[in-house]
């Protein structure tokens, strides 16, 4: 991809956004939570139109390595992986990743480009290289989606051209680049608007978007409104939770914060959403319970996506073909 663009490809004019604003996220999050709980925290009836896959992000096993993530995903019954491209060689080496896929029979559903703050030095200082190299790895491994964060506002031309640049890379490589929602940084009574064009990608001209429920909690954004507003542009869901009462990006297990994780999953399943759910929780504070936590999170996701209804339907189909008086469990013996 050429980083030098002519005037005809310049991004559309945008009004300059303020550097800070009053700290509104915590207040708005508390107000939305109060309204939702006052309404009884209603949940949709389950009528899943598609069996949505549930994958595990390698960040959920940090600081354990990529291969540990693949092994646990296989043992616990996840449907696939999201690999966070980072400094360890096996997170960025297509040959090693392909070896893990084959060894653990665990497909890679997505790659996360190294656009996090602490990965600014990976592959040099050219920010486009970080995304383009990740996209190239994805194409080599036949991974359909790359997740990327919006730029920091101090990243100059990269930030100004980001929306158009993402579209150009998607067209060039045929890989979806799903831009992820983030959150303002809080400075006392002010919020630092540190992302451009915005921490919320839903109002930009991205063809593909990732919604992270923990980030929505920290930002004070309404996740249900976000997924409804995005429609088919929602490509990816990072399943996690958050309290909305802290400046931290908590990445709690779903059900342990105030986010409508269950309702989000139910609505996506009911509309036959074509994307993938990737668990992205923090287990580093209690590695002894990591496996238990990841199993509970998978159970939560499968239940609210209605996977158990598929199992019930299959059992009924088997039962309908069972000779009268013969126990179902003996079929096929």
Secondary structure, DSSP 8 states (H G I E B T S, - for coil): --S---GGG---------SEEE--HHHHHHHHHHHHHHTT--------SS---EEEEGGGGTTS-HHHHHHHHHHHT-SEEEEE--SSGGGT-HHHHHHHHHHHT--EEEEE-S-SGGGTTTT-S-HHHHHHHHHHHHHHHT--EEEEE-EEGGGHHHHHTHHHHHHHHHHHH--EEEEE----EEETTEEE--EES-S-GGGS--S-EEEEHHHHHHHT--HHHHHHHHGGGEEEEEE-B--SSSSS---B-TTSSSS-HHHHHHHHHHTT--SEEEE----GGGGGGHHHHHHHHHHHHHHHTTHHHHHHHHHHHHHHTS-TT--GGGTT-
